[in-house]
């Protein structure tokens, strides 16, 4: 596989590789491997949450209702008298 970077990004990668004491290829490999693993973790988490919704283990909440409640609670905290 061949990947092309802008000159600016290539310069940043080279600087990071030097700082890390790695070759640029090794740094890019490590970065991509870490990114792919994180992406897989997020995918597993989202799949699990979707399964929980589909199986009825959790109940979805309405986003607007949630944010209205959050704003109301924030207003209550801001208007509550502060202890002295």
C-alpha positions, -999 to +999 in steps of 0.1 A: +000+000+000+012+034-008+001+066+010+008+101+000+009+130+025+010+168+020+045+182+024+034+199+057+021+166+072+052+148+060+074+174+077+054+169+110+057+132+108+094+134+102+098+157+132+078+133+154+098+103+142+131+121+150+118+130+185+106+095+191+138+079+178+119+060+151+120+058+114+092+076+097+078+044+083+078+028+117+061+059+133+034+059+106+028+022+111+025+026+148+001+056+145-021+038+119-021+006+140-032+026+171-059+044+152-073+012+137-074-004+171-092+026+186-116+026+157-124-011+162-130-004+200-154+024+192-172+002+166-175-026+192-189-001+218-214+013+193-225-022+182-230-031+218-251+000+226-272-006+195-278-042+206-288-030+240-313-006+224-326-033+201-330-059+228-347-035+252-320-036+278-318+002+277-344+028+267-336+056+243-342+091+254-354+120+233-325+144+227-345+176+230-361+165+263-326+156+276-312+190+268-343+209+281-338+190+314-301+198+314-308+235+308-334+235+336-310+219+361-283+243+351-307+273+357-316+259+391-280+256+401-272+291+389-301+307+407-297+286+439-283+308+468-247+301+474-236+292+510-215+318+526 
